[in-house]
Amino acid sequence: MLTIQVCVGSSCFLRGAMNVITEFENLIAHYKMDDLVVLKGNFCLERCNEGATVRIGDKIFTGIRCEDVSDLFDNEVIPAVYGVK
């Protein structure tokens, strides 16, 4: 099970964290990964000046915008879930 955490603290929230979450939700549903991926809101990943911040497994990504989520999903989530590169 892969965990994706999106910071929803005030700084990340103002930088579009809710749109990032919505995009992750859409991709998880599209790829039918509900049983393989857990998406969580998280208060503070300690990168307040760099938000929106996303943690996928043990990796942290900063400055994520809604339009970045698809590439992040393709390059990080799918390989982590299915063990491919």
C-alpha positions in Angstrom: 0.0 0.0 0.0 1.4 3.3 -1.1 0.7 6.4 1.0 0.4 9.9 -0.6 0.3 12.8 1.8 -0.6 16.3 0.7 0.1 19.1 3.1 -3.1 21.1 3.9 -1.5 23.6 6.3 -2.3 27.2 5.6 0.7 28.0 3.3 0.2 24.9 1.2 -3.6 25.4 1.2 -3.2 28.9 -0.2 -0.9 27.5 -2.9 -3.5 25.0 -4.2 -3.3 21.9 -2.0 -7.0 21.2 -2.4 -6.7 21.2 -6.2 -3.7 18.9 -5.9 -5.8 16.5 -3.7 -8.7 16.6 -6.2 -6.4 15.7 -9.0 -4.8 12.8 -7.1 -8.3 11.6 -6.2 -9.3 11.7 -9.9 -6.2 9.7 -11.0 -6.5 7.1 -8.2 -10.2 6.6 -9.3 -9.3 6.5 -13.0 -6.6 3.9 -12.5 -8.8 2.0 -10.0 -6.1 2.1 -7.4 -8.4 2.6 -4.4 -7.1 -0.6 -2.8 -3.5 0.2 -3.6 -3.0 3.9 -2.7 -4.0 5.8 0.5 -4.4 9.6 0.0 -4.2 11.7 3.1 -4.2 15.3 4.0 -1.4 16.2 6.4 -0.8 19.3 8.5 2.7 20.5 7.8 5.4 18.6 6.1 7.8 21.3 7.3 8.3 22.9 3.8 6.0 25.8 4.3 7.9 28.2 2.0 8.0 25.6 -0.8 4.3 24.4 -1.0 2.2 22.8 -2.0 4.1 19.9 -0.6 3.5 16.2 -1.4 5.0 13.1 0.2 4.8 9.9 -1.9 6.1 7.1 0.2 9.4 8.5 1.6 9.9 11.1 -1.1 9.0 14.7 -0.7 8.1 17.0 -3.6 7.6 20.7 -3.3 6.0 23.4 -5.3 3.4 21.0 -6.7 0.6 22.5 -8.7 -2.5 20.8 -10.0 -1.0 20.6 -13.5 2.0 18.8 -12.0 0.1 15.9 -10.5 -0.4 13.8 -13.7 3.4 13.7 -14.3 4.1 13.0 -10.7 1.5 10.2 -10.7 3.0 8.7 -13.9 6.6 9.0 -12.7 6.3 8.2 -9.0 3.0 6.6 -8.0 2.5 4.0 -10.8 6.1 2.7 -10.6 5.9 2.5 -6.8 2.6 0.6 -6.9 3.5 -1.7 -9.7 7.2 -2.0 -9.1 8.2 -0.7 -12.6 10.5 2.1 -13.6 
